[in-house]
């Protein structure tokens, strides 16, 4: 804490990179650092080093010694021990508090990370409460608290990038159940005459992630998604697959808004095509004006930009502290 004010640590734990931050919300980020995801030992060690240095010699020193890139504010230089740390983690993960492997990554295809005890390692090393959830539930929480999901409950956040995942906020909290939502691995209609690509998911081949993630697009078209120009057939096909998910979510969770984030969503014309196709798939059955008349305000990009996950991690930390 600094001056009696609780300061929180947030960790956006991605399969490609980790982002750690220290603060209380979007207008008060006192330090931030990012570094590539390597081995569990090295990566979690850098997380611990960042927060220890923030507590011991100031956030600016923590930024330098963690060896990443980012920004540390002078206001935090006197040192700030996080009262709790939240982790929005790639997965799948175990979110059952009664489970012996709570806080672990489970069946991830990320080499070397299956079975890693993320929450336990950080709790033991830092000595503070640790809030833990999926990366997309964390992003959904951040958007619900400060971004495009404010006042929209239930609310869904979907990310489309290296993988595809979705998080839901229901009655103010991230949705958990048997495990956690795996929206990227739902089955979608796959017309092999139109799209002969077999799919790239190591578990399901042509689930949504296997057909519409960034790596799937690159394998299908022979070029990274971000290099494909406007008018390329990739974008109409991508819009169709994502609309299958959007329409399915409307009919199952009935969210008041769905945010689509992630690098692939920057594709030229993707949002308008996805909105149009979603309305076609719903075929007038769902009569809410939100989808019949105002779908541009229903399927939207993140209000927090790329910061949704790390800010959601701060919210997870705050909840962990409140829970004791």
SULTA-V317746 format. One record per residue. N is the residue number from 1. PSI is psi in whole degrees, -180 to 180 (* if undefined). NEAR is the number of other ideal C-beta (glycine too) atoms within 8 Angstrom. Layout:
n:psi:near
N:PSI:NEAR
N:PSI:NEAR
This chain:
n:psi:near
1:153:9
2:118:9
3:32:4
4:-7:4
5:131:7
6:128:9
7:140:14
8:153:16
9:137:18
10:138:18
11:115:16
12:102:14
13:98:11
14:162:11
15:-19:9
16:-41:6
17:157:8
18:142:14
19:125:13
20:141:17
21:164:14
22:126:18
23:-159:12
24:-13:8
25:-175:9
26:-26:8
27:6:3
28:69:7
29:114:9
30:-21:12
31:149:19
32:142:13
33:149:15
34:149:10
35:159:11
36:151:6
37:115:10
38:-120:5
39:158:6
40:-42:9
41:-49:6
42:-45:8
43:-49:12
44:-31:12
45:-37:8
46:-33:13
47:-49:12
48:-43:12
49:-40:11
50:-49:16
51:-33:16
52:-42:11
53:-34:14
54:-39:18
55:-37:9
56:-43:8
57:15:6
58:151:13
59:-34:16
60:-41:12
61:-37:12
62:-42:19
63:-46:15
64:-44:7
65:-19:9
66:-14:13
67:22:5
68:-164:11
69:150:5
70:-150:10
71:138:6
72:130:14
73:149:11
74:-27:5
75:-22:5
76:4:16
77:-16:11
78:-5:6
79:139:12
80:111:15
81:122:10
82:136:15
83:-24:11
84:162:15
85:136:18
86:142:22
87:119:16
88:104:20
89:141:14
90:162:12
91:-154:10
92:158:11
93:163:15
94:116:11
95:10:11
96:110:6
97:-23:5
98:-6:4
99:146:7
100:-20:3
101:25:9
102:137:12
103:4:12
104:151:13
105:141:14
106:-100:11
107:40:5
108:145:11
109:-4:6
110:116:10
111:131:4
112:-8:6
113:-14:10
114:131:9
115:3:8
116:130:10
117:89:9
118:-55:16
119:-41:12
120:-41:9
121:-46:11
122:-38:15
123:-45:12
124:-39:7
125:-34:8
126:-20:13
127:30:5
128:161:11
129:145:12
130:119:15
131:139:14
132:132:13
133:180:16
134:161:17
135:-41:16
136:-33:15
137:-39:16
138:-45:22
139:-39:17
140:-41:20
141:-42:16
142:-44:19
143:-36:19
144:-33:13
145:-43:12
146:-7:10
147:-138:14
148:-9:12
149:5:16
150:126:10
151:10:4
152:85:11
153:122:11
154:159:12
155:144:16
156:137:16
157:130:18
158:134:16
159:138:14
160:104:14
161:-124:10
162:-36:8
163:-176:10
164:131:14
165:162:13
166:144:15
167:148:18
168:140:15
169:119:16
170:126:9
171:40:5
172:0:6
173:154:6
174:140:13
175:124:11
176:164:6
177:-127:6
178:-47:2
179:-101:8
180:161:14
181:138:12
182:65:9
183:-26:14
184:-13:12
185:17:10
186:155:10
187:138:6
188:161:11
189:128:4
190:100:8
191:102:6
192:-17:6
193:-41:5
194:-37:5
195:90:10
196:-5:5
197:128:10
198:-15:6
199:155:12
200:10:13
201:129:12
202:-15:4
203:-41:6
204:2:10
205:-90:8
206:44:11
207:-179:15
208:-47:16
209:-39:14
210:-20:12
211:-28:15
212:1:13
213:168:16
214:-50:13
215:-36:8
216:-41:15
217:-42:15
218:-41:11
219:-38:9
220:-44:9
221:-9:10
222:17:5
223:149:7
224:146:8
225:-39:14
226:-11:7
227:-6:6
228:129:12
229:168:6
230:142:6
231:-10:5
232:141:8
233:-17:5
234:-38:12
235:-37:15
236:-40:8
237:-44:10
238:-44:15
239:-39:13
240:-44:10
241:-43:12
242:-33:15
243:-32:14
244:-43:12
245:-46:14
246:-46:14
247:-38:11
248:-39:9
249:-39:13
250:-40:14
251:-15:8
252:-60:6
253:-17:9
254:51:6
255:155:12
256:-17:7
257:150:13
258:125:14
259:134:18
260:116:15
261:-174:13
262:159:11
263:-35:10
264:-29:14
265:-8:11
266:0:6
267:140:12
268:124:7
269:6:8
270:-46:14
271:-50:10
272:-41:7
273:-40:12
274:-42:15
275:-46:13
276:-44:9
277:-37:11
278:-44:15
279:-38:10
280:-42:8
281:-36:10
282:-26:12
283:33:5
284:-3:6
285:-43:5
286:112:9
287:4:5
288:135:6
289:-22:6
290:-34:11
291:-26:12
292:-35:11
293:-26:5
294:41:9
295:-22:12
296:-24:7
297:6:7
298:-45:11
299:106:11
300:161:12
301:168:9
302:140:14
303:-23:12
304:6:13
305:-135:6
306:0:6
307:0:9
308:-46:18
309:-46:14
310:-34:16
311:-37:16
312:-34:19
313:-37:20
314:-40:17
315:-37:13
316:-40:17
317:-44:19
318:-42:13
319:-37:10
320:-40:13
321:-42:12
322:-33:6
323:-11:6
324:*:4
